[in-house]
Every structure is written in C-alpha cells, then in structure tokens.
Amino acid sequence: MTDFAGLTAVVTGGASGIGLATARLLAGRGAQVAVLDLPASIDAGLEEPLAGFTADVTDDTSVRTAISAVAEHFGGIDIVINNAGIGAQGTIEENEDAEWLRVLDVNVLGMVRVARAALPYLRHSSHAAIVNTCSIAASAGLPRRALYAASKGAVYSLTLAMAADHVREGVRVNCVNPGTVETPWVGRLLDSAAEPAAERAALEARQPHGRLVSAEEVAAAVAYLASPDAGSTTGTSLAVDGGMDGLRVRAPGQ
C-alpha cells in the first residue's frame, strides 16, 4: 500500500514501542516519517527511511525547533502522531505534586506543544490529521492508575476540543485508546513485579480476548485515523483494547 505517498508524518516518542511501530508502518505505506524523541533515543540510531529529530516535549523551544526543522527538511507537515508519554502508578495518595506535574507536563502539555507548533504547517496541507495516543484508562477505572488516568482523560477531552476548533481549517483530530500494550514500559513493570508471571497472567486475563495488545495493532489503528481513507472521521476515539472497555464476558467455565 502507498496510501501515504507524498505525505510527511511526525511521530513523537517514535523511537520505541507504539511510536516506533507506527513510524515503521507509515513509512512502509509511503510516508516521509520524522521521529521526534529524546536525544539518547535518537542518538541510538533509527533504521532507514525514518529520520530522527531530537525534541523534549516538555520544552516548548525544543519542540518548535524540531517541528521547524522537520518542515524545512521535508517541505511541510501533513500528519502529527502525538504519541510521546510516560506512565505512572499509584492512588492519589501515592504520588506527590511534583510527580503529578511531571506526568501532566509530558502527557498533556507535551501534546499541546507539538500540535501548536505544527498547526501552521498542517493548515497548508490538503490532508491534515492529528492522532493522539490516549488510553483505556481514560474511560475505565483501573486500580492504582489515578495520575495516569487523569492525564489520559485530559487527552481524550483535549482531542474533542481540538477537533472542534480545527475542523473548519481542514485539520482532523482523533485519538486511539489502547488497552495494555506489549511495550518496553509494560515490560519494565512486569520485571519489577514480585511475581512477573502472575502479573502478566492477570493483565492478560483483564482483557476479554485474553492477551496483551501488540504495538503493531495500535499502529494499524493510528494509521487508519491518519489516512486519507478517514477523511470524514474527526473527534473520534478508537479503542484497541481487546474489548476491555465495552465487553463484560463471563469467566472461563461460567
């Protein structure tokens, strides 16, 4: 497929996990792909044809510099995949104010900074799309995820507001809501658990289809929302969660 031929996509947090899977998929379907990530991740190297640009989404100057460099290098920007984010565990009592501010700065304001910097270029595109990486945590109460859920709830509401603000400018804005995904962050959580195998089994059982979601499955959903085929889709959240949010299935044997 070459449905992204002639389009330039920016993928934040694109050096690993969902971001890397998305960057690879878009490039494979013809897009010119700029990966924005922290210096350590970019310096480690990216496979061709992905182009790496260093950026810290908590630093507005860094973001604006990177977005400007991408637009100059490729001659414009058509698609923004707002994927950069960090996780958090705990109830509201288990995270101090500083941690709340750190996570919200990355997960919410980071998307604001990137979209804000890219909008002047997106407005000149005949196919402009923003896709934000949200989470099942935005709509389902999960234990010990208060901070993370609050950040992703904000992303969901932000997506709707952005879609309303920019639809008449020809900029579509949507989000994906993944369930628990097989990513490096989840891998680290499992490794730190007292009983990693039991914790993995619990996470898999939590999703009705009985396994973790793959990064490639999320990337496919992102690609649909970003593609020309979704030209009439805006202000939408697309769940990629194995039915976790919407289904209430019986336990095996019941």
KEKE-3310 file (N, C-alpha, C; in steps of 0.2 Angstrom, whole numbers, plus 5000, padded with zeros to 4 digits):
npx = (5004:5002:4996:5000:5009:5018:5015:5020:5024:5025:5030:5029:5039:5044:5054:5053:5042:5024:5026:5037:5032:5022:5028:5036:5026:5019:5029:5032:5020:5022:5024:5034:5043:5046:5054:5052:5061:5069:5086:5095:5088:5086:5100:5104:5101:5091:5082:5083:5069:5067:5068:5077:5074:5079:5070:5062:5047:5043:5048:5045:5053:5062:5053:5047:5058:5062:5050:5050:5062:5059:5049:5056:5065:5057:5048:5036:5022:5010:5004:5002:5007:5004:5012:5021:5024:5022:5022:5013:5010:5000:4989:4979:4985:4998:5007:5016:5014:5024:5026:5014:5013:5024:5020:5008:5014:5021:5012:5000:5002:5013:5008:5000:5010:5017:5007:5003:5014:5015:5003:5003:5009:5001:4989:4992:4991:4983:4979:4977:4980:4979:4983:4981:4988:4979:4971:4964:4963:4957:4944:4940:4939:4954:4964:4976:4980:4978:4984:4990:4978:4971:4978:4977:4963:4962:4968:4959:4948:4954:4957:4944:4941:4950:4947:4935:4939:4947:4942:4935:4946:4951:4959:4959:4956:4959:4959:4968:4963:4972:4972:4981:4997:5010:5024:5040:5039:5028:5034:5045:5037:5032:5044:5048:5038:5033:5030:5032:5027:5014:5009:5009:4999:4988:4986:4984:4972:4963:4959:4947:4950:4960:4974:4989:4989:4996:5010:5010:4996:4990:4997:4991:4978:4981:4986:4975:4966:4974:4975:4971:4959:4951:4945:4932:4932:4933:4936:4935:4937:4946:4945:4957:4958:4955:4942:4941:4935:4922:4916:4908:4912:4909:4918:4930:4922:4911)
npy = (4994:5011:5022:5033:5040:5054:5062:5069:5064:5067:5058:5058:5052:5042:5032:5020:5006:5009:5021:5018:5007:5013:5023:5015:5008:5018:5023:5012:5012:5023:5036:5050:5050:5058:5056:5061:5062:5060:5065:5054:5043:5046:5047:5034:5028:5026:5015:5016:5021:5031:5047:5055:5067:5077:5081:5087:5085:5093:5105:5120:5127:5118:5109:5117:5121:5108:5104:5115:5111:5099:5103:5111:5102:5092:5099:5103:5098:5085:5076:5073:5063:5061:5054:5053:5049:5046:5034:5030:5025:5021:5027:5042:5046:5041:5048:5062:5081:5085:5074:5073:5085:5083:5071:5076:5086:5080:5071:5078:5093:5091:5086:5097:5106:5101:5100:5113:5119:5113:5116:5128:5123:5112:5118:5121:5110:5098:5087:5085:5079:5074:5063:5057:5048:5040:5032:5016:5019:5031:5030:5019:5014:5010:5001:5009:5019:5032:5045:5043:5039:5052:5060:5054:5055:5069:5070:5064:5073:5084:5080:5080:5094:5100:5094:5101:5114:5115:5109:5116:5121:5111:5102:5087:5078:5065:5051:5036:5023:5013:4997:4987:4987:4978:4984:4992:4999:4993:4980:4983:4986:4973:4966:4971:4967:4957:4944:4941:4932:4929:4942:4946:4936:4941:4953:4949:4942:4952:4958:4955:4947:4940:4942:4953:4968:4971:4982:4984:4982:4993:5003:5001:5005:5019:5022:5021:5031:5042:5042:5045:5038:5040:5052:5058:5057:5063:5069:5058:5043:5028:5012:5000:4988:4974:4972:4977:4989:4989:4977:4964:4950:4932:4923:4910:4894:4898)
npz = (5000:4996:5002:5009:5002:4997:5008:5024:5040:5057:5071:5088:5102:5095:5094:5100:5106:5104:5096:5088:5081:5074:5066:5058:5051:5044:5036:5028:5021:5012:5017:5022:5036:5051:5066:5082:5097:5113:5115:5118:5114:5100:5096:5097:5086:5071:5060:5042:5032:5041:5049:5061:5074:5087:5102:5116:5123:5134:5133:5126:5117:5112:5105:5096:5088:5083:5076:5066:5060:5054:5045:5036:5031:5025:5018:5023:5033:5036:5044:5061:5074:5090:5101:5112:5129:5146:5160:5175:5192:5206:5219:5223:5234:5233:5225:5224:5222:5213:5205:5199:5192:5183:5175:5169:5162:5152:5146:5143:5141:5133:5121:5118:5115:5104:5094:5093:5088:5076:5069:5060:5049:5046:5042:5029:5022:5011:5017:5032:5048:5065:5077:5093:5106:5117:5130:5137:5150:5151:5151:5158:5175:5183:5194:5205:5196:5196:5193:5180:5173:5175:5167:5154:5153:5151:5139:5131:5132:5127:5114:5108:5110:5102:5089:5087:5086:5075:5064:5054:5048:5041:5047:5054:5070:5080:5092:5098:5109:5118:5125:5138:5132:5124:5128:5130:5142:5149:5150:5159:5170:5173:5175:5187:5196:5210:5207:5192:5181:5186:5187:5173:5169:5175:5169:5156:5158:5161:5149:5138:5126:5130:5130:5129:5120:5104:5099:5086:5082:5088:5080:5068:5070:5072:5060:5051:5056:5053:5039:5022:5019:5030:5029:5033:5047:5062:5079:5086:5096:5095:5101:5105:5112:5115:5119:5131:5137:5133:5134:5144:5148:5153:5165:5161:5160:5166)
capx = (5000:5006:4991:5003:5014:5018:5014:5025:5021:5029:5028:5033:5040:5044:5060:5051:5035:5019:5028:5041:5028:5018:5033:5038:5020:5018:5035:5030:5015:5024:5025:5040:5042:5051:5053:5054:5062:5074:5092:5098:5084:5088:5107:5105:5100:5085:5083:5080:5070:5065:5073:5077:5075:5079:5065:5059:5040:5041:5052:5042:5058:5064:5048:5046:5064:5061:5045:5053:5067:5055:5045:5061:5068:5053:5044:5029:5020:5004:5001:5006:5005:5006:5012:5026:5020:5025:5017:5013:5007:4998:4982:4980:4990:5005:5011:5017:5013:5029:5025:5008:5015:5029:5017:5004:5018:5023:5006:4995:5005:5018:5004:4998:5016:5018:5001:5003:5020:5013:4997:5004:5011:4995:4984:4993:4991:4977:4977:4980:4977:4982:4981:4984:4988:4976:4972:4958:4962:4953:4936:4939:4943:4959:4967:4982:4982:4975:4988:4990:4971:4969:4982:4974:4956:4963:4970:4953:4944:4958:4956:4937:4941:4955:4944:4930:4942:4951:4938:4934:4953:4954:4963:4956:4959:4956:4964:4967:4963:4974:4972:4988:5001:5016:5029:5045:5037:5025:5039:5048:5033:5032:5050:5048:5033:5035:5029:5031:5022:5007:5006:5007:4993:4982:4985:4981:4965:4959:4957:4942:4952:4965:4981:4991:4988:5003:5011:5008:4989:4989:4999:4986:4973:4983:4987:4968:4964:4978:4975:4965:4953:4947:4944:4927:4932:4936:4933:4933:4942:4946:4948:4961:4959:4953:4936:4941:4931:4915:4913:4908:4911:4910:4925:4930:4919:4905)
capy = (5000:5018:5027:5039:5043:5062:5065:5069:5062:5067:5054:5059:5046:5037:5028:5013:5005:5011:5026:5015:5003:5017:5026:5010:5007:5024:5023:5006:5014:5028:5042:5053:5050:5061:5053:5065:5059:5062:5064:5047:5038:5047:5045:5027:5027:5023:5012:5020:5028:5035:5052:5057:5074:5077:5085:5086:5088:5097:5111:5122:5129:5112:5107:5122:5120:5102:5105:5119:5108:5094:5106:5113:5096:5088:5104:5104:5093:5084:5072:5073:5057:5064:5048:5053:5049:5042:5030:5032:5020:5023:5030:5049:5047:5038:5052:5069:5086:5086:5069:5075:5090:5080:5067:5080:5091:5076:5068:5083:5099:5089:5086:5104:5110:5098:5102:5120:5121:5110:5119:5132:5119:5107:5122:5122:5103:5096:5081:5087:5075:5074:5057:5057:5042:5041:5025:5014:5022:5037:5028:5013:5015:5005:5002:5012:5022:5038:5050:5041:5040:5059:5063:5052:5058:5075:5069:5062:5079:5088:5078:5083:5101:5102:5093:5106:5120:5115:5105:5120:5123:5105:5098:5082:5076:5059:5048:5029:5021:5006:4993:4986:4985:4975:4989:4992:5001:4987:4975:4985:4985:4966:4964:4974:4964:4952:4938:4943:4928:4930:4949:4945:4932:4945:4958:4946:4940:4958:4960:4949:4942:4935:4943:4960:4971:4972:4989:4984:4983:5000:5007:5000:5010:5025:5023:5022:5038:5047:5040:5049:5035:5043:5060:5061:5055:5068:5070:5051:5039:5021:5008:4995:4985:4968:4973:4978:4994:4989:4970:4961:4942:4928:4920:4903:4889:4900)
capz = (5000:4996:5003:5012:4997:4996:5015:5029:5046:5063:5076:5094:5106:5089:5094:5103:5107:5099:5092:5083:5076:5070:5061:5053:5047:5040:5031:5024:5016:5008:5021:5024:5043:5056:5073:5087:5103:5117:5112:5119:5109:5093:5095:5097:5079:5068:5053:5036:5030:5047:5050:5068:5076:5094:5105:5123:5123:5140:5132:5120:5112:5109:5101:5090:5084:5079:5071:5061:5056:5050:5039:5032:5028:5020:5014:5026:5038:5035:5050:5068:5079:5097:5105:5117:5135:5152:5164:5182:5196:5212:5221:5223:5240:5232:5221:5226:5217:5208:5200:5195:5187:5178:5171:5166:5158:5147:5143:5141:5138:5128:5115:5116:5112:5097:5090:5092:5084:5069:5066:5055:5043:5044:5039:5022:5019:5009:5021:5038:5053:5071:5081:5100:5109:5123:5134:5140:5157:5151:5151:5163:5181:5184:5201:5206:5190:5196:5189:5173:5171:5174:5161:5148:5152:5149:5132:5127:5131:5123:5107:5106:5109:5096:5083:5086:5085:5069:5058:5048:5045:5037:5052:5058:5076:5083:5097:5099:5116:5118:5132:5140:5126:5125:5126:5135:5149:5152:5151:5165:5176:5174:5178:5194:5200:5214:5203:5185:5178:5189:5185:5166:5168:5177:5164:5150:5159:5162:5143:5136:5121:5134:5129:5128:5114:5101:5097:5079:5082:5089:5075:5062:5071:5071:5053:5049:5058:5050:5032:5018:5020:5036:5028:5037:5054:5067:5085:5087:5099:5093:5106:5103:5119:5116:5121:5139:5140:5131:5135:5150:5147:5158:5166:5158:5163:5169)
cpx = (5004:5001:4994:5008:5013:5017:5019:5022:5027:5026:5033:5034:5041:5050:5059:5044:5030:5022:5032:5037:5024:5022:5035:5032:5019:5023:5034:5025:5016:5025:5032:5039:5048:5049:5056:5055:5067:5081:5095:5094:5086:5095:5108:5104:5093:5086:5080:5074:5068:5070:5072:5078:5074:5074:5063:5052:5039:5045:5049:5047:5061:5059:5047:5052:5064:5056:5047:5058:5064:5052:5050:5064:5064:5048:5037:5028:5012:5000:5006:5003:5008:5006:5017:5022:5024:5020:5017:5008:5005:4991:4984:4985:4997:5009:5011:5015:5018:5028:5019:5010:5020:5025:5012:5008:5020:5017:5001:4998:5010:5014:5002:5004:5017:5013:5001:5008:5018:5008:4998:5005:5005:4990:4985:4993:4984:4974:4980:4976:4982:4979:4985:4983:4985:4976:4965:4957:4958:4946:4935:4943:4948:4962:4974:4985:4979:4978:4988:4983:4969:4972:4979:4967:4957:4965:4964:4949:4948:4957:4949:4937:4945:4951:4938:4933:4945:4948:4937:4940:4955:4958:4959:4960:4956:4961:4962:4967:4965:4973:4979:4992:5007:5022:5034:5043:5033:5029:5043:5044:5032:5038:5051:5043:5036:5035:5027:5026:5015:5004:5004:5000:4987:4981:4982:4974:4961:4956:4953:4945:4958:4972:4983:4990:4995:5003:5009:5000:4987:4991:4994:4980:4975:4983:4980:4966:4968:4978:4969:4959:4948:4945:4937:4926:4936:4932:4931:4939:4941:4949:4952:4963:4957:4946:4935:4936:4924:4912:4913:4906:4912:4917:4924:4927:4912:4899)
cpy = (5006:5023:5034:5042:5051:5065:5064:5069:5064:5062:5055:5053:5040:5032:5021:5012:5006:5016:5023:5011:5007:5021:5021:5008:5012:5025:5018:5008:5021:5035:5044:5053:5053:5059:5058:5062:5062:5061:5057:5042:5039:5045:5038:5024:5024:5020:5017:5017:5033:5040:5054:5064:5074:5082:5083:5089:5093:5104:5114:5124:5123:5109:5111:5121:5113:5102:5109:5115:5102:5097:5108:5107:5093:5093:5105:5098:5092:5080:5072:5067:5059:5057:5048:5054:5045:5039:5033:5027:5024:5026:5038:5050:5045:5043:5059:5074:5086:5080:5070:5080:5087:5076:5071:5084:5087:5074:5072:5089:5097:5089:5093:5107:5108:5101:5109:5122:5119:5113:5123:5129:5114:5111:5122:5115:5102:5090:5082:5082:5074:5067:5057:5050:5043:5034:5023:5017:5028:5036:5023:5014:5009:5006:5004:5015:5029:5044:5049:5042:5047:5062:5061:5054:5065:5075:5068:5069:5084:5087:5081:5090:5103:5100:5098:5112:5120:5111:5110:5123:5117:5101:5093:5080:5071:5056:5040:5028:5014:5003:4992:4983:4982:4980:4989:4994:4996:4982:4977:4984:4977:4963:4966:4971:4958:4945:4940:4939:4929:4937:4949:4942:4937:4950:4955:4944:4946:4960:4954:4944:4939:4936:4951:4962:4972:4979:4989:4985:4990:5005:5006:5004:5017:5027:5024:5029:5043:5047:5044:5045:5037:5050:5063:5059:5060:5068:5063:5047:5032:5017:5002:4991:4978:4967:4975:4983:4992:4982:4968:4953:4938:4925:4913:4898:4891:4900)
cpz = (5000:4997:5006:5008:4996:5003:5020:5036:5052:5068:5083:5098:5101:5089:5097:5104:5102:5094:5086:5078:5071:5064:5056:5048:5042:5034:5026:5019:5013:5011:5022:5032:5047:5063:5077:5094:5107:5114:5112:5115:5102:5091:5095:5090:5077:5061:5048:5034:5035:5048:5057:5070:5084:5097:5112:5123:5129:5139:5125:5115:5108:5104:5095:5085:5080:5074:5065:5056:5051:5044:5034:5028:5023:5016:5016:5030:5037:5041:5056:5072:5086:5101:5111:5124:5140:5156:5171:5186:5202:5213:5221:5229:5239:5228:5223:5221:5212:5203:5196:5190:5182:5173:5166:5161:5152:5143:5140:5137:5133:5121:5113:5112:5105:5092:5088:5088:5076:5066:5060:5048:5041:5041:5031:5019:5017:5012:5027:5044:5059:5075:5087:5102:5116:5127:5136:5147:5157:5152:5156:5169:5183:5191:5200:5199:5190:5192:5182:5170:5170:5168:5155:5147:5149:5141:5128:5126:5127:5115:5104:5105:5103:5090:5082:5084:5078:5063:5053:5045:5041:5041:5056:5064:5079:5088:5096:5107:5117:5125:5134:5134:5128:5123:5131:5142:5153:5154:5158:5171:5178:5177:5185:5199:5204:5211:5196:5181:5180:5187:5178:5165:5170:5172:5158:5151:5160:5155:5140:5131:5124:5133:5129:5121:5111:5099:5090:5078:5083:5083:5069:5063:5070:5064:5049:5050:5055:5042:5028:5018:5025:5035:5032:5044:5058:5073:5088:5091:5097:5098:5102:5109:5120:5119:5129:5141:5139:5133:5142:5149:5153:5159:5163:5162:5166:5164)
residu = (MET:THR:ASP:PHE:ALA:GLY:LEU:THR:ALA:VAL:VAL:THR:GLY:GLY:ALA:SER:GLY:ILE:GLY:LEU:ALA:THR:ALA:ARG:LEU:LEU:ALA:GLY:ARG:GLY:ALA:GLN:VAL:ALA:VAL:LEU:ASP:LEU:PRO:ALA:SER:ILE:ASP:ALA:GLY:LEU:GLU:GLU:PRO:LEU:ALA:GLY:PHE:THR:ALA:ASP:VAL:THR:ASP:ASP:THR:SER:VAL:ARG:THR:ALA:ILE:SER:ALA:VAL:ALA:GLU:HIS:PHE:GLY:GLY:ILE:ASP:ILE:VAL:ILE:ASN:ASN:ALA:GLY:ILE:GLY:ALA:GLN:GLY:THR:ILE:GLU:GLU:ASN:GLU:ASP:ALA:GLU:TRP:LEU:ARG:VAL:LEU:ASP:VAL:ASN:VAL:LEU:GLY:MET:VAL:ARG:VAL:ALA:ARG:ALA:ALA:LEU:PRO:TYR:LEU:ARG:HIS:SER:SER:HIS:ALA:ALA:ILE:VAL:ASN:THR:CYS:SER:ILE:ALA:ALA:SER:ALA:GLY:LEU:PRO:ARG:ARG:ALA:LEU:TYR:ALA:ALA:SER:LYS:GLY:ALA:VAL:TYR:SER:LEU:THR:LEU:ALA:MET:ALA:ALA:ASP:HIS:VAL:ARG:GLU:GLY:VAL:ARG:VAL:ASN:CYS:VAL:ASN:PRO:GLY:THR:VAL:GLU:THR:PRO:TRP:VAL:GLY:ARG:LEU:LEU:ASP:SER:ALA:ALA:GLU:PRO:ALA:ALA:GLU:ARG:ALA:ALA:LEU:GLU:ALA:ARG:GLN:PRO:HIS:GLY:ARG:LEU:VAL:SER:ALA:GLU:GLU:VAL:ALA:ALA:ALA:VAL:ALA:TYR:LEU:ALA:SER:PRO:ASP:ALA:GLY:SER:THR:THR:GLY:THR:SER:LEU:ALA:VAL:ASP:GLY:GLY:MET:ASP:GLY:LEU:ARG:VAL:ARG:ALA:PRO:GLY:GLN)
# end
